[in-house]
Amino acid sequence: MDCVFTHCSVVLEREILRDGAVDVRNGVIAWIGETSGMPAHNSKDIDLGGFLLAPGYVDLHVHGGGGVDSTIAETGSLDTILKTHAAYGTTSMCLALYPADPETTKRCLSSISSLASSGDGSTRLLGSYLIGPFISPSRCGVHGIDFLREPDLGLLADFANAAAGWLRIVTIAPELPGSDSLVDWLSRAGIVPAIGHTSSTCEQAEHAIRRGCRLVTHLFNGMKPFHHRDPNAAGAVLTSDEAVAEIVLCDSHVHPSAAKLAFRALGADRVALVTSATSLLGCSEDNCSMGDTPISLVAGVARTASGLLAGSVLTMADAVRTSTSLPPFVAPRSYRPAFWASPNGLAVSPSASTPT
């Protein structure tokens, strides 16, 4: 495909290029610059009228979409999730699994592995992301407490074997006894150990980061709140020089001031926008499920019957749009140019809730 997108706000690594242009030739970006300085070409011009033009998004943390939950073990159903997120500009993603009985988890890991290795999905499937089961019962949120486990290296190895090389991230509560051995094993295996769903102290989280935890599962959510005399895991992350923090950038998860704090403390290089989106995203119904837990859309927010926050219906397009209002703007990891996976990017209206 040959075309030139003109008069758009182009999201670059360190800035937004206003009144920019992007020349695409044979499906590859050939030139980026100001519209006024565009080289001569014979391609079709597409005037975007000031809309944002962003790279294809990478979402590390997706639970579902289109009425389908990631715990569905059929690859055809899983592709519905990929198609749903692709419609909002996500071109690469990890599918996250809630704690479940071990056999169900292994079946799901195997299905994700099959789809990822085939390369047949609607968007690039990067692999699987285990939320537990080695997380804190006091911070498990909607995740079934009956399925939680103390750190168990044998069970973790079974999960990794079922994933056949496609297990990418495992969330661990670092205060649990035996968590160090899991962090060590994951690091040696090239799998990212993440801190999350934790009641850890600041010191315990700092120890986990030094040990090898380089990712934080949805910063501020699923952990004890920051306090100036008891900073807990959030404080350890915000003062770390190494950890990358996921942020679910919507008001139901993180207040804008807390998001600004994270961006300023960590720098955009260590913020990863994620959605933690559930089956409710892109679903024609307002009632779906997270694993075995029924969830509903209540005033635009995914919740359980008891009112607990249950993932989100956030899209990466809306997360990106929100992030551009948190000055000074620097492109977060989730849409850095290194991740250009879609040949024509995505035009996003500054005000609409869906891509155009």
PyMOL commands that set and color helices and strands:
alter all, ss='L'
color gray80, all
select helices_A, chain A and resi 35-37+75-86+102-118+137-139+145-147+153-163+179-189+202-211+232-238+256-266+268-270+316-323+333-335+337-339
alter helices_A, ss='H'
color red, helices_A
select strands_A, chain A and resi 3-11+16-25+28-34+44-47+52-54+57-62+64-65+68-69+90-97+124-131+167-172+192-195+215-216+244-248+271-274+287-290+293-298+301-304+346-348
alter strands_A, ss='S'
color yellow, strands_A
deselect
rebuild
show_as cartoon
